[in-house]
Amino acid sequence: MIDVLFITVPNCAQCAKAKRVIEKVQPDFPELKVEYVDVTEHPEILQQYRVLSAPGIVINGTLEYTGGLDETAFRERLKKLSGG
């Protein structure tokens, strides 16, 4: 299982782009579980993961990406985590 926590804010253009990347990649990684968290509803998450810019992408408990998400890099990271 690969747990992704997607930390977002309302009306965030980079968040929308990153979400599209995750949705595009997700069918290729059936072990990927994504949870979306809006920081306006859960502000404590910013301190927990030290997110400085949205979106924040936490993979298996570690903040790995902030401010955007590159599809190629994300796919490579997921391949490593899934043993591929």
C-alpha positions in Angstrom: 0.0 0.0 0.0 1.2 3.5 -0.9 -0.5 6.2 1.2 -0.7 9.6 -0.3 -1.9 12.6 1.6 -2.8 15.5 -0.7 -2.8 18.7 1.3 -4.7 21.4 -0.5 -6.3 24.8 -0.2 -9.4 26.1 -1.9 -9.1 27.8 -5.4 -5.4 26.7 -5.8 -4.4 26.3 -9.4 -1.3 24.2 -8.6 -3.5 22.0 -6.4 -5.9 21.4 -9.3 -3.0 20.5 -11.6 -1.4 18.2 -9.1 -4.8 16.5 -8.5 -5.1 15.8 -12.3 -1.6 14.2 -12.2 -2.6 11.9 -9.3 -5.8 11.0 -11.0 -4.0 10.2 -14.3 -1.3 8.1 -12.5 -3.6 6.3 -10.0 -5.0 3.6 -12.4 -1.4 2.4 -13.0 -0.8 1.9 -9.3 -3.7 0.0 -7.8 -1.9 0.0 -4.4 -2.1 3.8 -4.3 -4.5 5.2 -1.7 -5.1 9.0 -1.8 -6.6 11.1 0.9 -7.4 14.7 0.2 -7.2 17.2 3.1 -8.2 20.9 2.9 -6.0 23.0 5.3 -8.9 25.4 5.9 -10.6 22.5 7.7 -7.5 21.0 9.2 -4.9 23.7 9.7 -2.9 21.6 12.1 -1.7 19.5 9.1 0.5 22.4 8.0 2.6 22.2 11.1 2.6 18.5 11.3 4.2 18.2 7.8 5.8 21.6 7.6 4.1 22.5 4.4 5.1 25.9 3.1 3.3 26.0 -0.2 0.3 24.2 -1.7 -0.2 21.5 -2.6 1.7 19.4 -0.2 2.1 15.8 -1.2 2.9 13.4 1.7 3.8 9.8 0.7 3.8 7.2 3.5 4.1 9.8 6.1 6.9 11.9 4.6 6.4 15.3 2.8 7.8 14.7 -0.6 6.5 17.5 -2.9 5.3 21.0 -2.3 4.0 23.7 -4.7 3.3 21.3 -7.6 3.7 17.8 -8.8 5.7 16.6 -11.8 4.1 13.5 -13.4 7.3 11.9 -14.5 9.0 12.3 -11.1 5.8 11.1 -9.3 5.6 8.0 -11.4 9.3 7.2 -10.7 8.8 7.6 -7.0 5.7 5.4 -7.0 7.6 2.7 -9.1 10.3 2.6 -6.4 7.8 2.4 -3.6 5.9 -0.4 -5.3 9.1 -2.4 -5.9 9.1 -1.8 -9.7 
